[in-house]
Amino acid sequence: MFANPAYLLLVAALLASVPMVPARAAGSWVADATTPTLRQRGWRYDTRILKPRASTPLVGRGITSVSWRYEFGNSGRPPRVALCAGRRCIEALTPTGRSTAFAGLAPATPFRFVFILPGRGMLATPRRGGPLQLVVNFE
């Protein structure tokens, strides 16, 4: 059956008629910043907008996951932390984490972190900002 030239021509014709779809490139981008210094309980502190560098190739269908890492320079009560993209926010209460909550958003979606220390009043010792990193994975 496989030696039949008519069969081989039929298989070749069928394979030639299947459209070739280019593979989607998977990628990621990284944004580094500093957590804000927290001086007042009850105030909202936003990071700068976190977005890919202009040179980052962003060919893909959408975000698959995001990962983060942040630190503060001195100990104290942990702040409430949210990671936001547009109007969508998730809790990011642990200093390191990963989420798929932003899956499907455009790969170039900008993000920001929001920090709030519960309570009211000035802190005797401000919570110094430390390094912060966001990794956005997309396909």
Buried (B, 14 or more C-beta within 10 A) or exposed (E): EEEEEEEEEEEEEEEEEEEEEEEEEEBBBEBEBBBBBBBBBEEEBEBEEBBBEEEBEBEBEBBBBBBBBBBBBEEBEBBEBBBBBEEEBBEBEEBEBEBEBBBEBBBBBBBBBBBBBEEEEEBEEBBBBBEBBBBBBBB
